[in-house]
Amino acid sequence: MKKKTAKRTASLLLAVLLLLGLWAALPVQEADAGSQYITDIHVSATANSVAVSFHYGKDTSDEDTQSLRVYLIRYDPYSKVINGFYTPDGTNPVGDYQTTFANLPSGQQYYIQIHGSARTYGTFSDTERDYYSDLIPIITVVPQAPQLCLGLLSLGVSTVRLDCQLLDTGTGVSYNPDERIWFQNLGRALKSSAVVVMRQSDAPAGNLDPHDPMAAGVFGPESWDDYNNPFETGIEFASLTPDTDYVAQVQLTNDYDLTGYSSKLAFRTYAIPQVVIDDVRMLSTGVYLTATVTLDARDEVKSLSLYADDPDAGEPVYDPARLSGSLVRFDAATGQAVFEIGGLAYETAYDLQVLLETRGGQARSAKRTITTLPEPVRASVTTQPATAIRSDKARLNATISNTGYTSLIEHGFLYSATNAHPIRGALDAVEVTAPITSQTAPIPFFAIADGLLPSQLYHVVPFVRNNEGTSYGDSLTFTTLPAPAVWTLNGTTHKTTAAIRLYGEVVSTGGIEPTLRGFVYDQLPDPFLGKSSAQSALDDVTNTSTGQYDVLVSGLSANTTYYYKAFIHSLAGTLYGDQYSFTTESLDTILPMVPLLPILDTQITDTTAEVYGSFTTPAGTTVTETGFVYSETPNPALNDFDSMFVPLSDTDGLFTTLLSSLKSNTTYYLRAYAINANGTGYSPAVSFATKNTLSAVPPELITAFCVDDIQATALTVTLETTGSPVASKVVLYSESNPMPLYGAPNVSTISFGLTDGTQKTIGGLKPN
């Protein structure tokens, strides 16, 4: 009533103003732009609706009437739908508003406009004010298939948990993946969902069908439920085959019967985990146990447990009265686990079992039945003879035959030169310990006694300490070797202008291996290793043996005095014998050395003999003549009245000739010779007998010799002969000897028999 009265008063005032001629100064109608008052406009569309929200900021509570509308306008064909808001007159309409236009066709162009108005009634006319927003275009959504994604939440030996993700409903109904599904009322847009899991070997090329009988696991199809669907919390499938390839796919149908499919997700279930007990080390009231864990490469251990129980048909894992052990360590790289368990009774049988929990599943080892050890006692140790005895050290040996059913703490040896039964702490004994390498008897161990005296008798006693105390073995003795020593022997052989053989004797090596032995020599007195003018020659023996040895020293100068000592060298150092000297021969007294090569039967006929010789001469001398001297009497020599000789000019080291005009069936003695400036050197005499067969037919002679068909490792030789065939023909060949002869070094042969023909192949040669 007050408001009406006020309005009437205003009307009377307006009439007075008109009478005063002031009407022209007052506006009759106002139309303000809506953007000033209509803000925060949001327009969205689905396939069949358009939603509008905005803020209205004009207070028209003092006006006579007011209204607030939203227009949905379509131009082709033209239509206009109005959604209004209830704004009672006299109230303040300022606030947030929203409205939805439903049951619209999809894919259509619309325009939204918001209109607010207010009117004041006057005596002569009304004042009306309108506020319009801009036209806002919006198109209803064309329905599409939902867009989906499928991920892996967890995987096991026989289970998989899938992460089904909704990306778009395909209807335009908004979906926020960061909010819970049941807050978003998606039931107005979605119809049903399904998830299918299938072995990869059974899966079709296209989408998976939830009705396929080959499916390994299926969820749905089920009607959509905002509270119970695979997209809300994921979905788990069980009873899958371990270590097998699978594919999975999720599908979703919206209210427009359009079905969307995720991409296929491929996965492989884990292989079944395994745990195997490898070894159990028993103690009196407990055990140490090692086990090996085998896992799928993608799996990981969650827990490992050891249980013990009385022996029965059940498994300790499931026995409430079981005893639990503890995991000492686990190496994931090797899969080795170490457990310990205590509190067991002496000499009592128990079943042991390991339980493995992994991310993918569970495994139990087979039961292992053990019996704990008796009550602990002191350990037992047996003394064994010392070995590797030297002049200053020895290896002490012992074996623990019984650990005493408890853990070993330390073990070692006591030795003394004066105390036959040394114990720990004795002032006249030395103690050496050895590292503990095992807790399971028998346990051999050793230690090195060092700093010993040469040729000394020692007493040795082993000891071992466990949790029950220290025990000792029997006392044994050993004697160290004499200190290393060497003698130089005053005697030489095989002396020439450039070489000599020296002799020494190793008295003792002190048991040290290797020990080098040899001679050091010099043209100056007091030679020793490392002296700049001295040289050394080594024997090829390097072990600990003793006794005489000799070395041929070469490369010496003629007619020169040398001083020499025998020596031995080892870790203990270098020891020398007495010094002696020798003088090499003069070149003026050395004759050539002339060996005579054997004469084979094939080289002899009734009147001829093919003979071969060679020579060596000291450096600095020259051979001027070679040849052969022969006679029917032993030891022929040049200038003997009954000897004949054949001089030759071959002075390159090898020489040969054919002795002819010999008597048949006659024994001859032959020597080769070589002459240098010092005189004539002869070979030892050899004898041969000419043959007793005279033939009117000429013997077979080689008239041609040919080498051809040369290959990488073989060649062909051809002989052409004339005369009466002989039983055998021989070809001699060598890799390094330029004049291959019978009996010469590095010479090989190939024979031609009576039936072999004239051609043969030599194989097994070296290329090039």
VOGU-3710 file (C-alpha; in Angstrom, 3 decimals, decimal comma):
1> mkkktakrta> 0,000/0,000/0,000  2,851/2,359/0,708  4,307/1,761/-2,740  1,006/2,529/-4,505  0,674/5,728/-2,488  4,149/6,785/-3,462  3,422/6,149/-7,104  0,248/8,199/-6,938  2,164/11,022/-5,337  4,645/10,839/-8,169
11> slllavllll> 1,792/11,020/-10,676  0,413/14,168/-9,059  3,874/15,668/-9,141  4,129/14,821/-12,819  0,825/16,584/-13,458  2,079/19,692/-11,732  5,200/19,620/-13,842  3,161/19,380/-16,981  1,208/22,424/-15,896  4,434/24,245/-15,341
21> glwaalpvqe> 5,640/23,292/-18,878  8,409/21,037/-17,712  7,258/17,809/-19,492  9,747/18,138/-22,237  12,557/17,766/-19,716  11,423/14,309/-18,501  12,020/11,036/-20,539  8,972/8,967/-21,282  10,847/5,547/-21,943  14,337/4,114/-21,290
31> adagsqyitd> 16,101/1,257/-23,247  19,591/0,502/-21,832  22,130/-1,947/-23,319  21,988/-5,298/-21,554  25,744/-5,912/-21,517  25,959/-3,578/-18,575  23,691/-5,732/-16,437  23,702/-9,173/-18,115  27,119/-10,790/-17,560  28,856/-14,179/-17,152
41> ihvsatansv> 26,802/-15,702/-19,933  27,470/-19,392/-20,603  25,676/-21,315/-23,338  26,171/-25,033/-24,027  24,399/-27,564/-26,181  23,785/-31,255/-26,248  22,258/-33,230/-29,066  18,727/-32,278/-27,906  19,091/-29,358/-25,524  20,638/-25,945/-24,961
51> avsfhygkdt> 21,589/-24,772/-21,478  21,997/-21,092/-20,563  23,383/-19,497/-17,407  24,081/-15,825/-16,657  24,195/-13,150/-14,006  21,580/-10,387/-13,943  22,752/-7,223/-12,204  19,933/-4,644/-12,542  17,929/-3,872/-9,386  14,374/-3,012/-10,531
61> sdedtqslrv> 12,632/-3,622/-7,234  11,348/0,007/-7,168  9,564/-0,395/-10,509  5,902/-1,257/-10,847  6,555/-4,413/-12,874  9,600/-6,388/-13,928  10,410/-9,484/-16,011  13,414/-11,641/-17,025  13,342/-13,924/-20,076  15,653/-16,041/-22,245
71> ylirydpysk> 14,815/-16,410/-25,940  15,822/-19,413/-28,068  15,517/-18,156/-31,639  15,650/-20,137/-34,856  15,558/-18,287/-38,159  15,109/-21,018/-40,765  12,274/-21,626/-40,339  11,706/-18,874/-37,820  10,685/-19,883/-34,340  11,098/-18,446/-30,919
81> vingfytpdg> 10,944/-20,266/-27,617  10,798/-18,257/-24,405  11,878/-19,436/-20,978  11,025/-16,917/-18,292  12,017/-16,477/-14,668  9,673/-15,626/-11,847  10,654/-12,195/-10,500  7,820/-10,882/-8,303  7,213/-7,145/-8,438  8,956/-5,283/-5,691
91> tnpvgdyqtt> 11,720/-7,853/-5,287  15,331/-7,433/-6,278  16,015/-9,694/-9,328  19,793/-9,408/-9,110  21,366/-12,895/-9,111  22,524/-15,946/-11,101  20,099/-17,698/-13,416  20,099/-20,808/-15,571  17,613/-22,500/-17,833  17,526/-25,353/-20,342
101> fanlpsgqqy> 15,657/-25,687/-23,638  14,928/-29,384/-24,138  13,571/-31,704/-26,840  15,413/-29,900/-29,614  16,499/-31,462/-32,898  20,226/-32,148/-33,222  22,566/-30,264/-35,488  20,430/-27,090/-35,639  21,539/-23,443/-35,499  20,002/-21,392/-32,697
111> yiqihgsart> 20,549/-17,993/-31,123  20,202/-17,108/-27,477  19,173/-13,655/-26,226  18,512/-12,599/-22,635  15,930/-9,874/-21,995  15,268/-8,019/-18,754  12,563/-5,308/-18,464  10,915/-2,986/-15,910  7,894/-0,625/-16,154  6,676/2,300/-14,103
121> ygtfsdterd> 3,085/3,405/-14,453  2,424/7,158/-14,770  -0,667/9,375/-14,842  -0,385/10,234/-18,463  2,100/7,565/-19,687  4,196/4,589/-18,517  7,970/4,398/-18,437  9,435/1,092/-19,688  13,101/0,047/-19,584  14,489/-2,976/-21,559
131> yysdlipiit> 17,890/-4,629/-21,221  19,044/-7,054/-23,987  22,113/-9,202/-24,329  23,769/-9,761/-27,667  22,555/-12,630/-29,825  24,657/-15,692/-28,957  24,833/-18,438/-31,640  24,703/-22,082/-30,576  24,305/-25,348/-32,535  22,880/-28,490/-31,028
141> vvpqapqlcl> 25,347/-31,376/-31,151  25,252/-34,066/-33,824  25,363/-37,399/-31,899  28,519/-39,485/-32,269  29,853/-42,680/-30,799  31,417/-42,267/-27,343  35,201/-41,913/-27,160  36,928/-44,306/-24,770  40,377/-45,289/-23,528  41,558/-48,466/-21,782
151> gllslgvstv> 44,586/-48,759/-19,508  46,165/-51,245/-17,136  45,779/-50,694/-13,395  47,373/-53,920/-12,173  48,433/-57,305/-13,471  48,967/-60,662/-11,838  49,525/-64,316/-12,566  45,841/-64,943/-13,278  44,256/-61,511/-12,764  44,101/-58,160/-14,480
161> rldcqlldtg> 42,537/-54,889/-13,339  41,590/-52,544/-16,167  41,272/-48,754/-16,098  38,273/-47,837/-18,293  38,309/-44,135/-19,162  35,448/-42,107/-20,678  36,650/-39,265/-22,896  33,396/-38,085/-24,536  29,785/-39,296/-24,367  29,188/-38,337/-28,013
171> tgvsynpder> 25,953/-36,550/-26,986  27,293/-33,180/-25,962  26,532/-33,918/-22,316  29,582/-32,577/-20,534  31,849/-34,936/-18,608  34,635/-33,953/-16,233  37,120/-36,823/-15,716  38,369/-35,145/-12,533  34,989/-35,566/-10,820  33,247/-38,723/-9,723
181> iwfqnlgral> 30,848/-40,074/-12,322  27,893/-40,282/-9,976  28,023/-36,479/-9,479  27,542/-35,788/-13,196  24,219/-37,471/-14,034  25,486/-39,243/-17,151  22,504/-41,565/-17,139  20,648/-38,980/-19,260  23,141/-39,598/-22,078  24,378/-43,208/-21,779
191> kssavvvmrq> 22,608/-46,511/-22,245  24,952/-49,510/-21,623  28,583/-50,641/-21,284  30,649/-53,827/-21,639  34,264/-54,995/-21,201  35,714/-58,063/-22,957  38,987/-59,976/-22,326  40,136/-62,615/-24,824  43,243/-64,670/-25,501  45,269/-62,950/-28,184
201> sdapagnldp> 45,341/-66,159/-30,195  41,509/-66,271/-30,189  40,852/-62,569/-30,757  39,319/-61,413/-34,070  40,839/-58,653/-36,161  37,933/-56,296/-35,401  36,238/-55,245/-32,179  35,693/-57,782/-29,404  32,149/-59,062/-28,914  30,879/-59,640/-25,353
211> hdpmaagvfg> 28,751/-62,497/-26,717  31,766/-64,305/-28,261  32,008/-67,806/-26,687  35,833/-67,597/-26,932  35,944/-64,651/-24,525  38,021/-65,340/-21,405  36,210/-62,691/-19,360  33,177/-60,442/-19,930  31,526/-57,609/-18,029  28,047/-56,741/-19,384
221> peswddynnp> 26,533/-55,578/-21,544  24,751/-53,846/-18,644  22,442/-50,857/-18,525  24,212/-47,697/-17,513  24,330/-46,968/-13,802  26,058/-43,834/-12,540  27,057/-45,695/-9,386  28,022/-49,120/-10,762  29,959/-49,074/-14,017  33,484/-50,025/-15,162
231> fetgiefasl> 34,481/-46,375/-15,599  33,971/-45,442/-11,957  36,396/-47,774/-10,157  37,888/-50,001/-12,855  37,115/-53,665/-13,337  39,016/-56,846/-12,457  39,076/-60,180/-14,272  40,323/-63,364/-12,605  40,945/-67,016/-13,541  43,196/-66,087/-16,459
241> tpdtdyvaqv> 45,923/-68,457/-17,624  49,415/-67,540/-16,336  52,107/-66,389/-18,752  49,606/-65,924/-21,597  48,961/-63,085/-24,067  45,516/-61,431/-23,875  43,699/-58,446/-25,390  40,967/-56,375/-23,735  38,475/-53,785/-24,993  35,739/-51,620/-23,435
251> qltndydltg> 32,591/-50,504/-25,286  29,914/-47,898/-24,429  26,532/-47,159/-26,059  24,821/-43,749/-25,646  21,112/-42,865/-25,820  21,377/-42,468/-29,579  22,367/-46,171/-29,893  25,834/-45,204/-31,033  28,537/-47,530/-29,659  32,127/-46,470/-29,111
261> yssklafrty> 35,088/-48,818/-28,647  38,458/-48,275/-27,032  41,615/-49,428/-28,734  42,518/-53,005/-27,906  44,819/-53,298/-24,916  47,357/-56,120/-25,174  48,885/-57,599/-22,038  50,557/-60,794/-20,859  49,804/-62,325/-17,496  52,734/-62,968/-15,198
271> aipqvviddv> 54,452/-66,323/-15,101  53,770/-68,260/-11,906  56,299/-67,255/-9,224  58,377/-70,046/-7,744  60,430/-70,447/-4,598  62,726/-73,430/-4,021  64,659/-74,268/-0,864  68,301/-74,730/-1,877  70,175/-75,417/1,316  69,566/-75,681/5,042
281> rmlstgvylt> 72,378/-75,280/7,549  71,276/-76,725/10,830  72,226/-75,441/14,251  71,290/-76,794/17,640  68,279/-74,534/18,159  67,833/-72,989/14,740  68,634/-73,094/11,048  69,972/-70,918/8,277  68,082/-71,511/5,041  68,777/-70,326/1,499
291> atvtldarde> 66,130/-70,337/-1,200  65,917/-69,208/-4,816  63,031/-67,068/-6,046  62,066/-67,136/-9,722  59,778/-64,362/-10,970  58,365/-62,940/-14,130  60,657/-60,081/-15,190  57,801/-57,595/-14,596  56,831/-58,971/-11,205  58,313/-57,947/-7,869
301> vkslslyadd> 58,527/-59,471/-4,424  56,208/-58,073/-1,771  57,188/-60,389/1,081  59,168/-63,545/1,884  58,484/-65,608/5,000  59,942/-68,778/6,522  57,814/-71,046/8,715  58,652/-74,122/10,817  56,243/-76,677/12,243  56,119/-80,205/13,618
311> pdagepvydp> 56,294/-82,804/10,849  52,795/-83,751/9,686  50,719/-83,959/6,539  49,861/-80,257/6,598  51,828/-77,295/5,349  53,505/-75,015/7,914  52,173/-71,961/6,055  48,625/-72,800/7,156  49,355/-74,091/10,669  48,365/-71,565/13,383
321> arlsgslvrf> 50,968/-73,101/15,713  53,806/-72,484/13,277  57,088/-70,754/14,169  58,169/-67,806/12,048  61,674/-67,058/10,856  63,145/-63,805/9,597  64,534/-62,770/6,234  68,254/-61,999/6,582  68,759/-60,710/3,053  67,303/-60,942/-0,438
331> daatgqavfe> 69,207/-60,282/-3,662  66,698/-59,283/-6,321  69,309/-59,659/-9,072  70,021/-63,333/-8,341  66,770/-64,222/-6,604  68,630/-65,670/-3,606  67,029/-65,287/-0,193  68,603/-66,134/3,167  66,472/-66,809/6,263  67,161/-67,683/9,857
341> igglayetay> 64,902/-69,154/12,492  65,658/-69,802/16,149  63,973/-71,085/19,266  63,921/-74,705/18,088  64,467/-77,713/20,344  67,643/-79,864/20,297  67,614/-82,956/18,063  64,028/-82,382/16,946  62,439/-82,842/13,520  60,717/-79,870/11,854
351> dlqvlletrg> 59,025/-79,121/8,554  60,287/-75,932/6,878  58,419/-73,991/4,202  58,938/-70,623/2,479  55,983/-68,412/1,508  56,465/-65,951/-1,356  54,090/-63,021/-1,912  54,573/-61,088/-5,149  52,702/-58,308/-6,844  51,334/-60,883/-9,255
361> gqarsakrti> 50,524/-63,780/-6,955  51,687/-66,211/-4,294  53,918/-69,289/-4,194  54,967/-71,827/-1,568  58,066/-73,968/-1,564  57,949/-77,692/-1,064  58,337/-78,758/2,549  61,846/-79,563/3,749  62,074/-81,813/6,817  65,146/-81,298/9,004
371> ttlpepvras> 66,368/-82,393/12,404  68,135/-79,894/14,612  71,589/-80,688/15,961  72,430/-82,017/19,423  73,358/-79,719/22,266  76,539/-77,751/21,384  80,021/-78,874/22,495  83,544/-77,749/21,670  84,723/-78,341/18,104  87,248/-81,034/17,071
381> vttqpatair> 90,309/-80,328/14,925  92,877/-82,680/13,338  96,480/-81,637/12,694  97,910/-82,394/9,249  101,549/-82,289/8,089  103,006/-78,964/7,024  103,529/-78,500/3,290  105,315/-76,063/0,974  108,172/-76,013/3,467  110,921/-73,522/2,642
391> sdkarlnati> 113,921/-72,207/4,473  111,929/-69,286/5,918  108,253/-70,293/5,767  105,822/-73,213/5,616  102,130/-73,869/5,058  100,397/-75,192/8,204  97,371/-77,454/7,630  94,470/-78,802/9,690  90,867/-79,986/9,299  87,898/-79,313/11,580
401> sntgytslie> 86,128/-82,658/11,803  83,247/-81,505/14,030  82,037/-77,934/14,561  80,456/-78,854/17,903  76,937/-78,165/16,593  77,388/-74,413/16,897  79,009/-71,565/15,007  82,761/-71,301/14,610  84,257/-68,029/15,811  87,937/-68,363/14,854
411> hgflysatna> 90,629/-70,921/14,080  94,358/-70,954/13,410  97,729/-72,383/14,478  100,360/-72,066/17,199  103,994/-72,939/16,430  107,173/-72,885/18,476  110,799/-73,993/18,185  110,978/-74,809/21,903  107,447/-75,613/23,138  106,213/-79,047/22,045
421> hpirgaldav> 102,599/-78,273/23,061  102,009/-74,542/22,592  98,680/-73,003/23,632  97,154/-69,594/23,029  98,851/-66,880/25,028  102,126/-68,801/25,475  105,118/-66,440/25,320  107,292/-68,945/23,443  104,758/-69,575/20,649  103,603/-67,665/17,578
431> evtapitsqt> 99,902/-67,577/16,658  98,562/-67,263/13,095  94,840/-67,282/12,268  93,009/-68,366/9,132  89,758/-66,934/7,730  86,571/-68,939/8,348  85,303/-70,195/4,995  82,583/-72,619/6,082  80,434/-73,673/9,018  79,944/-77,237/7,776
441> apipffaiad> 82,444/-79,970/8,688  84,789/-81,232/7,453  86,466/-77,831/7,074  90,091/-77,824/5,898  92,013/-74,628/6,643  95,583/-73,430/6,456  97,838/-70,530/7,385  101,363/-69,479/6,433  104,086/-69,471/9,089  106,589/-66,824/7,977
451> gllpsqlyhv> 109,917/-65,555/9,237  111,184/-69,045/10,108  114,839/-69,971/10,588  116,587/-72,283/8,077  117,142/-75,927/9,080  115,033/-75,459/12,235  112,636/-77,950/13,870  109,220/-76,469/14,756  106,222/-77,787/16,740  102,776/-76,847/15,404
461> vpfvrnnegt> 99,317/-77,174/17,043  96,003/-76,088/15,427  93,188/-74,524/17,472  89,494/-73,759/16,890  87,069/-71,683/18,981  83,272/-71,889/18,877  80,527/-70,673/21,196  81,449/-73,407/23,691  85,188/-72,635/23,956  88,610/-73,387/22,419
471> sygdsltftt> 89,967/-76,824/21,529  93,386/-77,939/20,200  94,673/-80,586/17,809  97,704/-82,833/18,235  101,234/-81,445/18,050  103,247/-82,228/14,893  106,715/-81,133/13,815  108,394/-79,993/10,620  111,902/-78,840/9,766  112,614/-75,925/7,488
481> lpapavwtln> 114,934/-76,356/4,531  118,511/-75,102/4,472  119,025/-71,557/3,304  119,461/-71,176/-0,465  123,041/-71,878/-1,632  124,895/-72,509/-4,898  128,406/-73,704/-5,806  130,484/-72,909/-8,839  132,210/-76,078/-10,070  135,780/-75,652/-11,270
491> gtthkttaai> 135,577/-77,497/-14,542  134,608/-76,762/-18,135  134,085/-78,724/-21,338  133,441/-78,115/-25,014  135,673/-75,077/-25,062  136,136/-73,451/-28,448  137,063/-70,022/-29,694  133,479/-68,761/-29,066  131,789/-71,158/-26,614  132,271/-73,192/-23,465
501> rlygevvstg> 130,157/-75,378/-21,160  130,175/-74,285/-17,500  129,102/-76,366/-14,472  127,495/-75,469/-11,146  125,569/-77,129/-8,322  122,427/-75,972/-6,482  122,889/-76,924/-2,823  119,467/-75,578/-1,729  116,743/-73,370/-3,176  115,118/-72,878/0,192
511> gieptlrgfv> 112,028/-74,508/-1,317  111,272/-71,367/-3,333  109,783/-71,807/-6,783  110,585/-70,486/-9,278  114,323/-70,367/-8,677  116,399/-69,269/-11,654  119,862/-70,776/-12,007  122,720/-70,005/-14,334  126,068/-68,270/-14,677  127,178/-64,663/-14,774
521> ydqlpdpflg> 130,460/-63,944/-16,588  132,621/-60,971/-17,459  136,055/-60,127/-18,840  136,567/-58,247/-15,571  136,768/-59,909/-12,134  133,797/-60,145/-9,749  130,879/-60,480/-12,200  127,342/-60,062/-10,835  123,835/-59,570/-12,229  123,208/-55,965/-13,116
531> kssaqsaldd> 126,851/-55,120/-13,683  127,068/-53,191/-16,942  129,931/-55,241/-18,398  128,649/-58,630/-17,212  126,504/-61,110/-19,122  124,431/-64,078/-17,935  123,373/-67,487/-19,243  120,347/-69,304/-17,736  119,584/-72,964/-17,279  116,095/-73,993/-18,403
541> vtntstgqyd> 115,252/-75,549/-14,991  113,314/-73,202/-12,660  111,871/-75,589/-10,043  113,120/-76,283/-6,529  115,328/-79,232/-7,472  118,937/-79,368/-6,324  122,089/-80,883/-7,825  124,462/-80,176/-10,671  123,528/-78,208/-13,778  125,428/-76,979/-16,820
551> vlvsglsant> 124,949/-74,259/-19,435  126,602/-73,849/-22,831  127,789/-70,240/-23,052  128,259/-68,963/-26,593  129,052/-65,701/-28,342  132,468/-65,426/-26,676  135,593/-63,831/-28,107  138,523/-66,034/-29,134  141,653/-66,218/-26,980  139,973/-64,185/-24,178
561> tyyykafihs> 139,932/-64,700/-20,393  136,521/-64,637/-18,656  135,586/-64,689/-14,954  132,394/-66,510/-14,006  130,190/-67,464/-11,040  127,254/-69,789/-10,659  124,117/-68,082/-9,241  120,535/-68,755/-8,186  117,807/-66,105/-8,052  114,375/-66,245/-6,361
571> lagtlygdqy> 112,095/-64,224/-4,110  114,717/-64,689/-1,428  117,263/-62,766/-3,538  120,370/-63,666/-5,573  123,130/-65,951/-4,301  126,509/-66,567/-6,004  129,083/-69,342/-5,927  132,857/-68,915/-5,991  134,537/-67,149/-8,890  136,566/-69,081/-11,498
581> sfttesldti> 137,989/-68,179/-14,890  138,668/-69,678/-18,318  140,330/-68,610/-21,563  138,759/-69,373/-24,936  140,732/-71,094/-27,656  142,795/-69,163/-30,193  141,719/-69,123/-33,814  145,215/-70,335/-34,740  144,580/-73,758/-33,245  141,076/-74,540/-34,466
591> lpmvpllpil> 140,547/-76,820/-37,419  137,285/-77,145/-39,345  134,707/-79,616/-38,000  133,740/-82,043/-40,770  130,823/-84,456/-40,325  130,356/-87,140/-42,963  126,805/-87,901/-44,017  125,741/-91,596/-44,086  126,163/-93,534/-47,332  122,947/-95,325/-48,289
601> dtqitdttae> 122,802/-98,544/-50,230  121,008/-96,786/-53,068  124,057/-94,531/-53,497  126,401/-97,498/-54,180  126,903/-99,531/-57,355  129,584/-102,047/-58,258  132,037/-99,320/-59,373  130,682/-96,014/-57,968  129,560/-94,396/-54,726  127,797/-91,049/-54,265
611> vygsfttpag> 129,145/-89,368/-51,090  128,257/-86,182/-49,171  130,040/-84,036/-46,590  129,755/-80,712/-44,754  131,876/-78,538/-42,495  131,828/-75,726/-39,942  134,742/-73,478/-39,158  135,220/-70,922/-36,361  134,384/-67,310/-37,051  137,370/-65,528/-38,496
621> ttvtetgfvy> 138,701/-68,555/-40,390  138,116/-69,559/-44,014  137,955/-73,005/-45,616  139,968/-73,039/-48,832  139,486/-76,651/-49,946  137,138/-79,577/-49,336  137,130/-83,130/-50,558  137,124/-86,835/-49,804  139,952/-89,291/-49,140  139,367/-93,036/-49,370
631> setpnpalnd> 141,345/-96,269/-49,185  140,972/-99,987/-48,753  142,654/-99,575/-45,329  141,121/-97,842/-42,307  141,596/-94,144/-41,465  142,768/-92,846/-44,845  144,551/-89,470/-44,873  145,904/-87,110/-47,440  149,401/-88,021/-48,569  149,033/-91,667/-47,441
641> fdsmfvplsd> 150,676/-93,842/-50,075  147,667/-96,170/-50,262  144,980/-93,476/-50,185  143,203/-91,722/-53,018  141,530/-88,332/-52,653  139,148/-86,117/-54,586  139,752/-82,387/-53,980  136,783/-80,020/-54,396  136,352/-76,275/-54,497  132,927/-76,292/-52,707
651> tdglfttlls> 133,514/-74,046/-49,669  129,931/-73,012/-48,820  129,505/-75,677/-46,118  128,124/-78,606/-48,166  129,977/-80,653/-50,783  129,475/-83,899/-52,720  131,091/-86,044/-55,406  130,704/-89,353/-57,211  133,557/-91,775/-56,553  134,130/-93,846/-59,698
661> slksnttyyl> 136,398/-96,588/-61,043  135,977/-98,528/-57,816  136,504/-102,260/-57,564  133,408/-104,336/-57,319  132,697/-106,322/-54,174  135,323/-104,316/-52,281  135,229/-102,566/-48,875  136,402/-98,966/-48,830  137,050/-96,544/-45,945  136,099/-92,922/-46,530
671> rayainangt> 136,714/-89,591/-44,766  135,607/-86,097/-45,750  138,054/-83,257/-45,149  138,185/-79,444/-45,103  141,299/-77,251/-45,044  141,682/-73,811/-43,394  144,743/-71,788/-42,460  145,246/-73,891/-39,304  145,348/-77,205/-41,123  143,106/-80,050/-42,241
681> gyspavsfat> 140,047/-81,239/-40,400  138,739/-84,761/-41,032  135,420/-86,441/-40,477  135,204/-89,803/-38,733  135,873/-92,657/-41,155  132,984/-94,675/-42,561  133,111/-97,819/-44,633  131,053/-99,054/-47,542  131,236/-102,034/-49,889  130,719/-101,907/-53,620
691> kntlsavppe> 128,260/-104,349/-55,092  129,071/-107,725/-56,621  126,723/-107,581/-59,608  128,097/-106,828/-63,004  125,455/-106,320/-65,648  125,821/-106,148/-69,355  122,739/-103,938/-69,404  123,386/-100,309/-68,399  121,658/-99,393/-65,077  118,672/-97,061/-65,075
701> litafcvddi> 119,726/-93,434/-65,354  117,581/-90,293/-64,867  117,655/-88,381/-68,122  115,119/-85,645/-67,253  113,571/-84,183/-64,077  110,566/-81,851/-64,271  108,494/-79,946/-61,646  105,079/-78,646/-62,747  101,429/-78,217/-61,704  102,561/-76,092/-58,762
711> qataltvtle> 99,662/-75,322/-56,395  99,341/-73,660/-52,960  100,215/-76,816/-51,022  101,299/-79,372/-53,660  103,298/-79,892/-56,863  103,986/-82,700/-59,390  107,422/-84,164/-60,154  108,204/-86,189/-63,308  111,248/-88,443/-63,860  112,383/-89,676/-67,287
721> ttgspvaskv> 114,898/-92,557/-67,191  116,819/-94,911/-69,445  118,481/-98,279/-68,879  117,554/-101,266/-66,706  114,964/-100,246/-64,048  116,130/-100,123/-60,453  114,001/-101,078/-57,454  113,633/-97,533/-56,166  114,238/-93,926/-57,193  114,101/-91,130/-54,596
731> vlysesnpmp> 113,415/-87,370/-54,873  114,744/-85,287/-51,955  113,221/-81,855/-51,126  113,514/-79,290/-48,332  111,953/-75,997/-47,270  115,185/-74,495/-45,919  118,136/-76,609/-47,167  119,348/-75,375/-50,562  121,163/-78,703/-51,147  118,883/-81,472/-49,839
741> lygapnvsti> 120,954/-84,617/-49,214  120,310/-87,931/-47,528  120,402/-87,532/-43,770  120,698/-83,723/-43,922  118,445/-81,757/-41,530  114,975/-80,624/-42,702  115,085/-82,918/-45,777  112,047/-84,970/-46,893  111,836/-87,749/-49,532  109,355/-89,294/-51,941
751> sfgltdgtqk> 110,130/-92,692/-53,574  109,309/-94,152/-56,999  108,948/-97,957/-57,002  108,988/-100,290/-59,976  105,215/-99,956/-60,406  104,827/-96,270/-59,554  105,338/-94,886/-63,047  107,253/-91,697/-63,776  105,070/-89,079/-62,049  104,137/-88,339/-58,429
761> tigglkpn> 102,530/-85,506/-56,429  104,193/-84,028/-53,341  101,516/-82,690/-50,958  101,342/-81,037/-47,530  103,573/-78,130/-48,576  103,320/-74,629/-47,096  101,864/-71,904/-49,352  104,322/-69,435/-50,875
//
